[in-house]
C-alpha cells in the first residue's frame, strides 16, 4: 500500500510538472505570436506611409525651386509659384491654433478639475464627442452661416480661422483631458496639503506635467487644419489670387484648396501635374516641420519633468 501510494504521488507530481511546462510553452508561443502580429501591423502602417511619401517626393521634387516657393501664380495657376498659398496655409494654422488652443485647454481644465459628474457635464461631454465625429463640410456650412453671413466677416481669413478653430476644438479638449487625467492625484494632494490654492496647483503643478499630452493633441490639430479643404472653400479661400492678404478680412489662397483646384478644375490638368505633386510635397513639408517643432517642445518638457 505504501509503495502504491508513493507511485501515485510521483505520477501526480510528474503530471503537474508536465502541465506547468506545457502551460509555459503555450504562454511563450502566444506571446511570440502576439508580438509578431503587433510588429507586422506597425511595419504595415509604416510601409504605407513610406510608400506614399516616396511617391509624392518622386513625382514632386522636380517642381520644387526657389521660384516655385517664392513667386506668385501666373496664367491661371499653370505657371509661377505658390507663395500666396504657402503663406495662407501658415496663417490658417497660426490663426486657428491661437483661438482653439486656449479655449480647448481652459474647457478641459474646467471639465476635469472643477466640474463634477452631473447631467450638465454629461451633456457637454456628449456634445464634444458628437462634434469630434462631425464631417468637416458641416463645419464649413456652419462657418458660412455664422461668421460669413451673421457676423458679417465675409469670405475672409478671419472666417476661415474661426471655422477651423471650431473644427479642431474637440480634439484639443479630448487630448488635454486625457493628459490631465494622466497626472497622478498625489501631485494635487501634495500641493493642496502645503496650503497652495487649487488654481495655483493646476497652473504650477498639473499643467506642466500635462504639457506633453497637450502638445500631442496640438500636433494632431495642426495636421487637420493644414489638410482641410471644405471649410475654407466655403468661408474664404480663393480660386486664383496672385497677391497676399492685406488684412484678416481679405480672401486668401491655401495649399489644400490650391491642390484641389489643380487636380480637378485646372485648365490644363496634365500640364500642371508636376505642380500638383510639388504643392502636395510642400504641404507635407510644412506639416512635418510644424510637427517636428511640437515634438521638440514635448520632449523638452518630458526631460524637464524627469529632472
Phi, psi and omega per residue, in radians:
X1 nan -0.814 -3.141
X2 -1.083 -0.673 -3.131
X3 -1.146 -0.754 3.141
X4 -1.147 -0.633 3.122
X5 -1.123 -0.775 3.109
X6 -1.088 -0.674 3.119
X7 -1.100 -0.754 3.132
X8 -1.116 -0.709 3.120
X9 -1.107 -0.723 3.108
X10 -1.104 -0.682 3.102
X11 -1.089 -0.772 3.127
X12 -1.089 -0.734 3.132
X13 -1.094 -0.765 -3.139
X14 -1.127 -0.633 3.112
X15 -1.163 -0.710 3.122
X16 -1.129 -0.717 3.120
X17 -1.099 -0.766 3.127
X18 -1.128 -0.693 3.103
X19 -1.122 -0.725 3.104
X20 -1.116 -0.721 3.117
X21 -1.115 -0.740 3.138
X22 -1.141 -0.687 3.100
X23 -1.140 -0.695 3.096
X24 -1.105 -0.738 3.109
X25 -1.126 -0.723 3.118
X26 -1.103 -0.713 3.137
X27 -1.124 -0.761 3.135
X28 -1.162 -0.664 3.107
X29 -1.130 -0.766 3.108
X30 -1.091 -0.686 3.128
X31 -1.129 -0.729 3.124
X32 -1.126 -0.715 3.129
X33 -1.128 -0.791 3.138
X34 -1.096 -0.753 3.129
X35 -1.099 -0.694 3.127
X36 -1.134 -0.731 3.129
X37 -1.144 -0.738 3.117
X38 -1.117 -0.750 3.113
X39 -1.101 -0.730 3.127
X40 -1.102 -0.712 3.126
X41 -1.110 -0.809 3.132
X42 -1.097 -0.740 3.139
X43 -1.164 -0.600 3.107
X44 -1.129 -0.803 3.109
X45 -1.079 -0.838 3.130
X46 -1.072 -0.636 3.126
X47 -1.123 -0.745 3.099
X48 -1.081 -0.745 3.128
X49 -1.079 -0.785 -3.132
X50 -1.103 -0.729 -3.135
X51 -1.113 -0.785 3.140
X52 -1.092 -0.815 3.141
X53 -1.098 -0.762 -3.133
X54 -1.103 -0.694 -3.138
X55 -1.130 -0.775 -3.134
X56 -1.197 -0.737 3.132
X57 -1.120 -0.744 -3.127
X58 -1.087 -0.699 -3.093
X59 -1.542 -0.304 -3.028
X60 -1.919 -0.249 -3.039
X61 -1.163 -0.491 -3.116
X62 -1.180 -0.399 -3.130
X63 -1.498 -0.262 -3.078
X64 -1.338 2.202 3.077
X65 -2.767 2.988 3.106
X66 -1.083 -0.724 3.137
X67 -1.135 -0.682 -3.131
X68 -1.122 -0.578 -3.090
X69 -1.548 -0.326 -2.989
X70 -2.103 -0.182 -3.089
X71 -1.689 2.850 3.047
X72 -1.424 2.650 3.086
X73 -1.211 2.599 3.125
X74 -2.344 2.876 3.044
X75 0.901 0.912 3.114
X76 0.978 0.723 3.049
X77 1.242 0.270 3.060
X78 -1.565 -0.243 3.113
X79 -2.407 3.014 3.106
X80 1.487 -2.804 -3.064
X81 -1.996 -2.930 -3.075
X82 -2.228 0.469 -3.085
X83 -1.005 -0.798 3.113
X84 -1.052 -0.607 3.123
X85 -1.216 -0.657 3.089
X86 -1.116 -0.843 -3.134
X87 -1.100 -0.718 3.124
X88 -1.092 -0.687 3.108
X89 -1.140 -0.742 3.106
X90 -1.112 -0.717 3.099
X91 -1.066 -0.724 3.133
X92 -1.096 -0.774 -3.122
X93 -1.108 -0.856 -3.091
X94 -1.170 -0.730 -3.115
X95 -1.163 -0.803 -3.127
X96 -1.185 -0.666 3.105
X97 -1.203 -0.605 3.117
X98 -1.103 -0.508 3.115
X99 -1.549 -0.834 -2.982
X100 -1.320 -0.606 -3.041
X101 -1.135 -0.914 3.122
X102 -1.134 -0.692 3.138
X103 -1.141 -0.747 -3.136
X104 -1.149 -0.735 3.137
X105 -1.139 -0.784 3.138
X106 -1.126 -0.658 3.097
X107 -1.126 -0.742 3.131
X108 -1.144 -0.682 3.100
X109 -1.084 -0.753 3.130
X110 -1.101 -0.805 -3.082
X111 -1.173 -0.643 -3.042
X112 -1.564 -0.599 -2.989
X113 -1.818 -0.475 -3.027
X114 -2.007 -0.807 -3.065
X115 -1.258 2.362 3.069
X116 -1.506 -3.136 3.116
X117 -1.484 1.726 3.121
X118 -2.470 -3.094 -3.064
X119 -1.166 -0.659 3.135
X120 -1.087 -0.790 3.117
X121 -1.088 -0.693 3.124
X122 -1.096 -0.713 3.116
X123 -1.139 -0.699 3.111
X124 -1.119 -0.776 3.116
X125 -1.074 -0.719 3.120
X126 -1.126 -0.700 3.114
X127 -1.116 -0.715 3.122
X128 -1.109 -0.744 3.124
X129 -1.103 -0.707 3.128
X130 -1.173 -0.691 3.115
X131 -1.126 -0.640 -3.131
X132 -1.106 -0.485 -3.133
X133 -1.760 0.119 -3.126
X134 -1.372 2.340 3.114
X135 -1.057 2.595 -3.071
X136 -1.143 -0.508 -3.139
X137 -1.147 -0.506 3.083
X138 -1.177 -0.711 3.049
X139 -1.082 -0.657 3.103
X140 -1.092 -0.767 3.098
X141 -1.141 -0.676 3.095
X142 -1.131 -0.763 3.093
X143 -1.104 -0.648 3.089
X144 -1.087 -0.768 -3.114
X145 -1.272 -0.701 -3.024
X146 -1.496 -0.992 -3.006
X147 -1.455 -0.752 -3.095
X148 -1.275 -0.819 -3.040
X149 -1.622 -0.994 -2.986
X150 -1.184 -0.894 3.138
X151 -1.407 -0.219 3.069
X152 1.309 0.427 3.104
X153 -1.302 -0.307 -3.128
X154 1.246 -3.094 3.070
X155 -1.311 1.756 -2.951
X156 -2.604 2.961 3.063
X157 -1.106 -0.642 3.137
X158 -1.117 -0.797 3.125
X159 -1.072 -0.728 -3.133
X160 -1.166 -0.738 3.141
X161 -1.114 -0.751 3.129
X162 -1.141 -0.682 3.115
X163 -1.141 -0.777 3.120
X164 -1.172 -0.549 3.087
X165 -1.129 -0.647 3.051
X166 -1.170 -0.595 -3.130
X167 -1.120 -0.716 -3.069
X168 -1.646 -0.096 -3.098
X169 -1.022 -0.784 3.119
X170 -1.052 -0.645 -3.140
X171 -1.126 -0.767 -3.128
X172 -1.161 -0.738 3.137
X173 -1.078 -0.823 -3.094
X174 -1.132 -0.806 -3.127
X175 -1.136 -0.645 3.106
X176 -1.192 -0.698 3.084
X177 -1.047 -0.811 3.137
X178 -1.097 -0.655 3.110
X179 -1.165 -0.684 3.113
X180 -1.200 -0.678 3.116
X181 -1.119 -0.593 -3.112
X182 -1.243 -0.289 3.103
X183 -1.264 2.175 -3.097
X184 -1.042 2.484 3.116
X185 -1.131 -0.379 3.107
X186 -1.052 -0.555 3.098
X187 -1.072 -0.799 -3.115
X188 -1.188 -0.793 -3.085
X189 -1.126 -0.708 3.135
X190 -1.137 -0.721 3.137
X191 -1.163 -0.772 3.137
X192 -1.153 -0.583 3.135
X193 -1.157 -0.397 3.104
X194 -1.473 0.020 3.110
X195 1.575 0.170 3.121
X196 -1.407 2.468 -3.108
X197 -1.189 2.879 -3.091
X198 -1.142 -0.756 -3.141
X199 -1.131 -0.713 3.096
X200 -1.123 -0.634 3.078
X201 -1.098 -0.782 3.138
X202 -1.126 -0.753 -3.047
X203 -1.246 -0.740 -2.990
X204 -1.773 -0.257 -3.083
X205 -2.066 -0.937 -3.024
X206 -1.295 -0.872 -3.091
X207 -1.068 -0.801 3.091
X208 -1.018 -0.622 3.125
X209 -1.277 -0.396 -3.096
X210 -1.673 -0.094 -3.064
X211 -1.002 -0.738 3.113
X212 -0.973 -0.730 3.104
X213 -1.202 -0.637 3.111
X214 -1.139 -0.713 3.118
X215 -1.126 -0.618 3.089
X216 -1.058 -0.775 3.075
X217 -1.103 -0.618 3.107
X218 -1.141 -0.667 3.114
X219 -1.061 -0.805 3.111
X220 -1.079 -0.673 -3.125
X221 -1.184 -0.701 3.132
X222 -1.068 -0.766 3.126
X223 -1.084 -0.656 -3.133
X224 -1.264 -0.708 3.128
X225 -1.080 -0.779 -3.072
X226 -1.164 -0.437 -3.053
X227 -1.809 -0.032 -3.092
X228 -1.380 2.447 3.130
X229 -2.039 -0.801 -3.048
X230 -1.042 -0.806 -3.121
X231 -1.084 -0.729 -3.108
X232 -1.343 -0.462 3.080
X233 -1.068 -0.634 -3.081
X234 -1.593 -0.200 -3.011
X235 -2.113 -0.120 3.121
X236 2.986 -0.251 -3.092
X237 -1.233 2.442 -3.116
X238 -1.815 2.610 3.128
X239 -1.217 -0.823 -3.111
X240 -2.560 1.943 -3.076
X241 -2.502 1.504 -3.058
X242 -1.364 0.938 3.055
X243 -2.781 2.870 3.141
X244 -1.491 2.581 3.046
X245 -1.155 2.303 -3.091
X246 -1.607 -0.124 3.079
X247 -2.815 3.056 3.133
X248 -1.252 -0.189 3.126
X249 -1.696 0.138 3.139
X250 -1.639 2.705 2.975
X251 -1.284 2.964 -3.020
X252 -2.684 2.890 2.967
X253 -1.821 2.685 3.129
X254 -2.519 2.605 -3.046
X255 -1.058 -0.802 -3.116
X256 -1.111 -0.726 3.110
X257 -1.221 -0.666 3.077
X258 -1.036 -0.779 3.117
X259 -1.141 -0.708 3.117
X260 -1.060 -0.784 -3.126
X261 -1.151 -0.771 3.137
X262 -1.052 -0.662 -3.043
X263 -1.461 -0.343 -3.021
X264 -2.153 -0.576 -2.989
X265 -2.199 0.144 -3.098
X266 -1.173 2.783 -3.140
X267 -1.268 -0.555 3.114
X268 -2.359 1.442 -3.034
X269 -1.100 -0.715 -3.134
X270 -1.189 -0.701 -3.133
X271 -1.153 -0.592 -3.094
X272 -1.611 0.178 -3.117
X273 -1.001 -0.794 3.071
X274 -1.064 -0.613 3.101
X275 -1.150 -0.594 3.111
X276 -1.103 -0.872 3.140
X277 -1.170 -0.616 3.082
X278 -1.115 -0.722 3.089
X279 -1.105 -0.749 3.107
X280 -1.092 -0.680 3.137
X281 -1.158 -0.725 3.108
X282 -1.110 -0.728 3.115
X283 -1.062 -0.757 3.103
X284 -1.113 -0.680 -3.132
X285 -1.171 -0.657 3.104
X286 -1.125 -0.835 3.126
X287 -1.089 -0.725 3.134
X288 -1.124 -0.728 3.127
X289 -1.101 -0.780 3.115
X290 -1.153 -0.640 3.102
X291 -1.155 -0.664 3.111
X292 -1.106 -0.726 3.096
X293 -1.070 -0.782 3.137
X294 -1.129 -0.682 3.115
X295 -1.133 -0.670 3.102
X296 -1.116 -0.696 3.084
X297 -1.107 -0.761 3.133
X298 -1.102 -0.741 3.139
X299 -1.143 -0.664 3.124
X300 -1.049 -0.794 -3.107
X301 -1.277 -0.551 3.069
X302 -1.144 -0.752 3.088
X303 -1.147 -0.630 3.114
X304 -1.132 -0.658 3.112
X305 -1.197 -0.616 3.125
X306 -1.162 -0.653 3.104
X307 -1.134 nan nan
